[in-house]
Amino acid sequence: MRREIRGQVFDTERDKLIYETWKNGSLSANYEFEILYKNAIDTYYIYEGGGPKTRFAEKLGDIVTVGSSRIIPISDIDAEIWCLEKVLPYELLEREA
């Protein structure tokens, strides 16, 4: 996905992927994902989305519901907090097992 937001370009195909989390697999209508990226000018952003049975659902017409995604630019501090919430607890649980 490539988007321009407030004059900055965010491109999930070219920017550096830092970490990603997935819920319910990618083939389910209930899937959700969050991916932390860093672009060429060192701005962090979250690329997130989900299937038609998640908070990301969007209606197309009267019958069809589809999933969607979005890009949210975040500060360095918010990126650090995101990592602490998503990555650190998981790694600590792995060490305890």
Protein Blocks (a to p, Z undefined) as FASTA:
>chain_A
ZZdeehiacdfklmccfbdcdehijkbfkbccddddddfkopacddddddfkbfkbcceh
jkbccdddddddddfklmmmmmmmmmmmmmmmmmmZZ
